[in-house]
Amino acid sequence: MLRTIILGSCVSVQGILEKSLPDGRIAVRVGNQVFTGNPVAA
């Protein structure tokens, strides 16, 4: 599933959902890098 996360005040990343973390953040994979951040509301 493709998801978008916010990394800072104006940086967003879109990638494949890897996992959901207990604090509400999610991890997404872009190529062979994994980014963790807050999900963007639909």
C-alpha distance matrix in Angstrom:
0.0 3.8 6.4 10.2 12.9 16.7 18.8 22.2 24.0 22.7 20.2 16.5 13.8 10.4 8.2 5.6 5.7 8.9 10.8 12.4 16.1 19.0 20.1 17.1 15.6 12.2 11.8 9.6 10.6 12.3 14.4 16.2 16.3 14.5 14.9 15.4 15.9 15.9 12.9 13.9 14.9 13.8
3.8 0.0 3.8 7.1 10.3 13.9 16.1 19.4 21.0 19.4 16.8 13.1 10.4 6.9 5.4 4.7 6.1 9.8 12.0 13.3 16.6 19.7 20.1 17.0 14.9 11.7 11.2 8.3 9.4 10.2 12.8 15.1 14.7 13.3 13.1 13.9 14.2 14.2 11.3 11.7 13.3 12.4
6.4 3.8 0.0 3.8 6.7 10.4 12.9 16.1 17.7 16.4 14.1 10.4 8.3 5.6 5.6 6.2 6.0 9.6 10.9 11.3 14.2 17.2 17.1 13.9 11.7 9.0 9.2 7.1 9.5 10.7 14.0 15.9 14.6 12.4 11.3 11.3 10.8 10.5 7.5 8.1 10.1 10.0
10.2 7.1 3.8 0.0 3.8 7.0 9.8 12.6 14.0 12.6 10.5 6.8 5.6 4.2 6.5 8.7 8.8 11.8 12.9 12.8 14.9 17.8 16.8 13.7 11.2 9.3 9.7 8.0 10.5 10.9 14.6 16.5 14.5 12.5 10.3 10.3 9.0 8.6 6.0 5.8 8.9 9.6
12.9 10.3 6.7 3.8 0.0 3.8 6.5 9.4 11.3 10.7 8.6 5.5 5.4 6.5 8.5 10.7 9.9 12.0 12.4 11.7 12.9 15.6 14.1 11.4 8.5 7.5 8.3 7.9 10.9 11.7 15.5 16.7 14.0 11.5 8.5 7.6 5.4 5.3 4.3 5.5 9.2 11.2
16.7 13.9 10.4 7.0 3.8 0.0 3.8 5.8 7.5 7.4 5.9 4.4 6.5 9.0 11.7 14.2 13.6 15.3 15.4 14.3 14.6 16.9 14.6 12.4 9.6 10.0 10.8 10.9 13.7 14.0 17.7 18.7 15.5 13.3 9.7 8.6 5.6 5.3 6.3 6.6 10.2 12.9
18.8 16.1 12.9 9.8 6.5 3.8 0.0 3.8 7.1 7.6 5.4 5.8 7.3 10.7 12.8 15.4 14.9 15.8 15.9 15.2 14.8 17.2 14.8 13.5 10.3 10.8 10.8 11.3 13.5 13.7 17.1 17.5 14.0 12.0 8.2 7.4 5.2 7.0 9.3 10.3 13.9 16.7
22.2 19.4 16.1 12.6 9.4 5.8 3.8 0.0 3.8 5.5 5.3 7.5 10.2 13.7 16.2 19.0 18.5 19.5 19.4 18.3 17.6 19.5 16.6 15.5 12.8 14.1 14.5 15.1 17.3 17.1 20.4 20.9 17.3 15.6 11.8 10.9 8.4 9.1 11.6 11.9 15.2 18.1
24.0 21.0 17.7 14.0 11.3 7.5 7.1 3.8 0.0 3.8 6.2 8.7 12.2 15.4 18.5 21.4 21.0 22.4 22.3 20.9 20.4 21.9 18.8 17.4 15.2 16.7 17.6 18.0 20.3 19.9 23.3 24.1 20.6 19.0 15.3 14.3 11.3 11.1 13.0 12.3 15.0 17.8
22.7 19.4 16.4 12.6 10.7 7.4 7.6 5.5 3.8 0.0 3.8 6.6 10.3 13.4 16.7 20.0 20.3 22.1 22.6 21.7 21.7 23.7 21.0 19.1 16.6 17.3 17.7 17.3 19.1 18.2 21.4 22.8 19.6 18.5 15.0 14.8 12.2 12.2 13.3 12.0 14.9 17.1
20.2 16.8 14.1 10.5 8.6 5.9 5.4 5.3 6.2 3.8 0.0 3.8 6.9 10.4 13.5 16.9 17.4 19.0 19.9 19.5 19.8 22.3 19.9 18.1 15.1 15.1 14.8 14.1 15.6 14.4 17.6 18.9 15.8 14.9 11.6 12.1 10.2 11.1 12.1 11.5 15.0 17.0
16.5 13.1 10.4 6.8 5.5 4.4 5.8 7.5 8.7 6.6 3.8 0.0 3.8 6.8 10.2 13.5 14.1 16.1 17.2 17.0 17.9 20.6 18.7 16.4 13.3 12.7 12.5 11.2 13.0 12.1 15.6 17.2 14.4 13.2 10.1 10.6 8.8 9.5 9.4 8.7 12.4 14.0
13.8 10.4 8.3 5.6 5.4 6.5 7.3 10.2 12.2 10.3 6.9 3.8 0.0 3.8 6.6 10.1 11.2 13.2 14.9 15.4 16.7 20.0 18.7 16.4 13.0 11.4 10.2 8.1 9.4 8.3 11.9 13.7 11.2 10.2 7.8 9.3 8.8 10.2 9.7 9.9 13.5 14.7
10.4 6.9 5.6 4.2 6.5 9.0 10.7 13.7 15.4 13.4 10.4 6.8 3.8 0.0 3.8 7.3 9.0 11.8 13.9 14.8 17.0 20.3 19.6 16.9 13.8 11.4 10.3 7.3 8.4 7.5 11.0 13.4 11.8 10.8 9.4 10.9 10.7 11.6 9.9 9.9 13.0 13.3
8.2 5.4 5.6 6.5 8.5 11.7 12.8 16.2 18.5 16.7 13.5 10.2 6.6 3.8 0.0 3.8 6.4 8.8 11.7 13.4 15.9 19.5 19.5 17.0 14.0 10.8 8.9 5.2 5.3 5.2 8.4 10.7 9.8 8.8 8.7 10.7 11.6 13.0 11.3 12.2 15.1 15.2
5.6 4.7 6.2 8.7 10.7 14.2 15.4 19.0 21.4 20.0 16.9 13.5 10.1 7.3 3.8 0.0 3.8 6.3 9.5 11.9 14.8 18.4 19.1 16.7 14.1 10.5 8.5 5.1 5.1 6.8 9.1 10.8 10.7 9.3 10.1 11.6 13.0 14.3 12.3 13.8 16.1 16.1
5.7 6.1 6.0 8.8 9.9 13.6 14.9 18.5 21.0 20.3 17.4 14.1 11.2 9.0 6.4 3.8 0.0 3.8 6.0 8.1 11.4 14.8 15.8 13.4 11.2 7.4 6.2 4.5 6.5 9.4 12.0 12.8 12.0 9.5 9.9 10.1 11.4 12.2 10.4 12.7 14.7 15.1
8.9 9.8 9.6 11.8 12.0 15.3 15.8 19.5 22.4 22.1 19.0 16.1 13.2 11.8 8.8 6.3 3.8 0.0 3.8 7.3 9.9 13.5 15.0 13.5 11.2 7.5 5.3 5.1 6.2 10.0 11.9 11.5 10.8 8.0 9.3 9.5 11.8 13.4 12.5 15.4 17.5 18.4
10.8 12.0 10.9 12.9 12.4 15.4 15.9 19.4 22.3 22.6 19.9 17.2 14.9 13.9 11.7 9.5 6.0 3.8 0.0 3.8 6.5 9.9 11.8 10.6 9.0 5.9 5.4 7.3 9.5 13.3 15.5 14.8 13.5 10.1 10.6 9.3 11.2 12.2 11.7 15.0 16.8 18.1
12.4 13.3 11.3 12.8 11.7 14.3 15.2 18.3 20.9 21.7 19.5 17.0 15.4 14.8 13.4 11.9 8.1 7.3 3.8 0.0 3.8 6.8 8.5 7.0 6.3 4.4 6.4 9.2 12.2 15.7 18.4 17.9 16.1 12.4 11.8 9.3 10.0 10.1 9.8 13.4 14.7 16.5
16.1 16.6 14.2 14.9 12.9 14.6 14.8 17.6 20.4 21.7 19.8 17.9 16.7 17.0 15.9 14.8 11.4 9.9 6.5 3.8 0.0 3.8 5.5 5.7 5.4 5.6 7.6 11.2 14.2 17.6 20.2 19.2 16.9 13.2 12.1 9.0 9.7 10.0 11.0 14.8 16.3 18.7
19.0 19.7 17.2 17.8 15.6 16.9 17.2 19.5 21.9 23.7 22.3 20.6 20.0 20.3 19.5 18.4 14.8 13.5 9.9 6.8 3.8 0.0 3.8 5.6 7.3 8.9 11.3 14.9 18.0 21.4 24.1 23.0 20.7 16.9 15.6 12.2 12.2 11.8 13.0 16.6 17.5 20.1
20.1 20.1 17.1 16.8 14.1 14.6 14.8 16.6 18.8 21.0 19.9 18.7 18.7 19.6 19.5 19.1 15.8 15.0 11.8 8.5 5.5 3.8 0.0 3.8 5.8 8.8 11.6 15.2 18.5 21.4 24.5 23.6 20.8 17.0 15.0 11.2 10.3 9.5 11.5 14.9 15.9 19.0
17.1 17.0 13.9 13.7 11.4 12.4 13.5 15.5 17.4 19.1 18.1 16.4 16.4 16.9 17.0 16.7 13.4 13.5 10.6 7.0 5.7 5.6 3.8 0.0 3.8 6.7 10.2 13.3 16.9 19.7 23.0 22.7 20.0 16.3 14.0 10.5 8.9 7.1 8.2 11.4 12.2 15.2
15.6 14.9 11.7 11.2 8.5 9.6 10.3 12.8 15.2 16.6 15.1 13.3 13.0 13.8 14.0 14.1 11.2 11.2 9.0 6.3 5.4 7.3 5.8 3.8 0.0 3.8 7.0 10.1 13.6 16.3 19.6 19.2 16.4 12.7 10.3 6.7 5.3 4.7 6.5 10.1 12.1 15.0
12.2 11.7 9.0 9.3 7.5 10.0 10.8 14.1 16.7 17.3 15.1 12.7 11.4 11.4 10.8 10.5 7.4 7.5 5.9 4.4 5.6 8.9 8.8 6.7 3.8 0.0 3.8 6.6 10.3 13.2 16.4 16.2 13.8 10.1 8.4 5.7 5.8 6.3 6.5 10.2 12.4 14.6
11.8 11.2 9.2 9.7 8.3 10.8 10.8 14.5 17.6 17.7 14.8 12.5 10.2 10.3 8.9 8.5 6.2 5.3 5.4 6.4 7.6 11.3 11.6 10.2 7.0 3.8 0.0 3.8 6.9 10.0 12.9 12.5 10.1 6.4 5.5 4.3 6.6 8.8 9.1 12.4 15.1 16.9
9.6 8.3 7.1 8.0 7.9 10.9 11.3 15.1 18.0 17.3 14.1 11.2 8.1 7.3 5.2 5.1 4.5 5.1 7.3 9.2 11.2 14.9 15.2 13.3 10.1 6.6 3.8 0.0 3.8 6.7 9.8 10.2 8.4 5.6 5.4 6.5 8.5 10.5 9.8 12.3 15.2 16.4
10.6 9.4 9.5 10.5 10.9 13.7 13.5 17.3 20.3 19.1 15.6 13.0 9.4 8.4 5.3 5.1 6.5 6.2 9.5 12.2 14.2 18.0 18.5 16.9 13.6 10.3 6.9 3.8 0.0 3.8 6.2 6.6 5.7 4.4 6.4 9.0 11.6 14.0 13.5 15.6 18.6 19.4
12.3 10.2 10.7 10.9 11.7 14.0 13.7 17.1 19.9 18.2 14.4 12.1 8.3 7.5 5.2 6.8 9.4 10.0 13.3 15.7 17.6 21.4 21.4 19.7 16.3 13.2 10.0 6.7 3.8 0.0 3.8 6.0 5.4 6.3 7.7 11.0 13.2 15.7 15.1 16.4 19.7 20.2
14.4 12.8 14.0 14.6 15.5 17.7 17.1 20.4 23.3 21.4 17.6 15.6 11.9 11.0 8.4 9.1 12.0 11.9 15.5 18.4 20.2 24.1 24.5 23.0 19.6 16.4 12.9 9.8 6.2 3.8 0.0 3.8 5.7 8.1 10.6 14.1 16.7 19.4 18.8 20.2 23.3 23.7
16.2 15.1 15.9 16.5 16.7 18.7 17.5 20.9 24.1 22.8 18.9 17.2 13.7 13.4 10.7 10.8 12.8 11.5 14.8 17.9 19.2 23.0 23.6 22.7 19.2 16.2 12.5 10.2 6.6 6.0 3.8 0.0 3.8 6.7 10.1 13.5 16.6 19.7 19.7 21.7 24.9 25.7
16.3 14.7 14.6 14.5 14.0 15.5 14.0 17.3 20.6 19.6 15.8 14.4 11.2 11.8 9.8 10.7 12.0 10.8 13.5 16.1 16.9 20.7 20.8 20.0 16.4 13.8 10.1 8.4 5.7 5.4 5.7 3.8 0.0 3.8 6.6 10.2 13.3 16.6 17.1 19.3 22.7 23.9
14.5 13.3 12.4 12.5 11.5 13.3 12.0 15.6 19.0 18.5 14.9 13.2 10.2 10.8 8.8 9.3 9.5 8.0 10.1 12.4 13.2 16.9 17.0 16.3 12.7 10.1 6.4 5.6 4.4 6.3 8.1 6.7 3.8 0.0 3.8 6.8 10.2 13.5 14.1 16.7 20.0 21.5
14.9 13.1 11.3 10.3 8.5 9.7 8.2 11.8 15.3 15.0 11.6 10.1 7.8 9.4 8.7 10.1 9.9 9.3 10.6 11.8 12.1 15.6 15.0 14.0 10.3 8.4 5.5 5.4 6.4 7.7 10.6 10.1 6.6 3.8 0.0 3.8 6.7 10.2 11.3 13.8 17.3 19.2
15.4 13.9 11.3 10.3 7.6 8.6 7.4 10.9 14.3 14.8 12.1 10.6 9.3 10.9 10.7 11.6 10.1 9.5 9.3 9.3 9.0 12.2 11.2 10.5 6.7 5.7 4.3 6.5 9.0 11.0 14.1 13.5 10.2 6.8 3.8 0.0 3.8 7.3 9.1 12.2 15.5 17.9
15.9 14.2 10.8 9.0 5.4 5.6 5.2 8.4 11.3 12.2 10.2 8.8 8.8 10.7 11.6 13.0 11.4 11.8 11.2 10.0 9.7 12.2 10.3 8.9 5.3 5.8 6.6 8.5 11.6 13.2 16.7 16.6 13.3 10.2 6.7 3.8 0.0 3.8 6.4 9.3 12.5 15.4
15.9 14.2 10.5 8.6 5.3 5.3 7.0 9.1 11.1 12.2 11.1 9.5 10.2 11.6 13.0 14.3 12.2 13.4 12.2 10.1 10.0 11.8 9.5 7.1 4.7 6.3 8.8 10.5 14.0 15.7 19.4 19.7 16.6 13.5 10.2 7.3 3.8 0.0 3.8 6.6 9.3 12.5
12.9 11.3 7.5 6.0 4.3 6.3 9.3 11.6 13.0 13.3 12.1 9.4 9.7 9.9 11.3 12.3 10.4 12.5 11.7 9.8 11.0 13.0 11.5 8.2 6.5 6.5 9.1 9.8 13.5 15.1 18.8 19.7 17.1 14.1 11.3 9.1 6.4 3.8 0.0 3.8 6.4 9.1
13.9 11.7 8.1 5.8 5.5 6.6 10.3 11.9 12.3 12.0 11.5 8.7 9.9 9.9 12.2 13.8 12.7 15.4 15.0 13.4 14.8 16.6 14.9 11.4 10.1 10.2 12.4 12.3 15.6 16.4 20.2 21.7 19.3 16.7 13.8 12.2 9.3 6.6 3.8 0.0 3.8 6.4
14.9 13.3 10.1 8.9 9.2 10.2 13.9 15.2 15.0 14.9 15.0 12.4 13.5 13.0 15.1 16.1 14.7 17.5 16.8 14.7 16.3 17.5 15.9 12.2 12.1 12.4 15.1 15.2 18.6 19.7 23.3 24.9 22.7 20.0 17.3 15.5 12.5 9.3 6.4 3.8 0.0 3.8
13.8 12.4 10.0 9.6 11.2 12.9 16.7 18.1 17.8 17.1 17.0 14.0 14.7 13.3 15.2 16.1 15.1 18.4 18.1 16.5 18.7 20.1 19.0 15.2 15.0 14.6 16.9 16.4 19.4 20.2 23.7 25.7 23.9 21.5 19.2 17.9 15.4 12.5 9.1 6.4 3.8 0.0
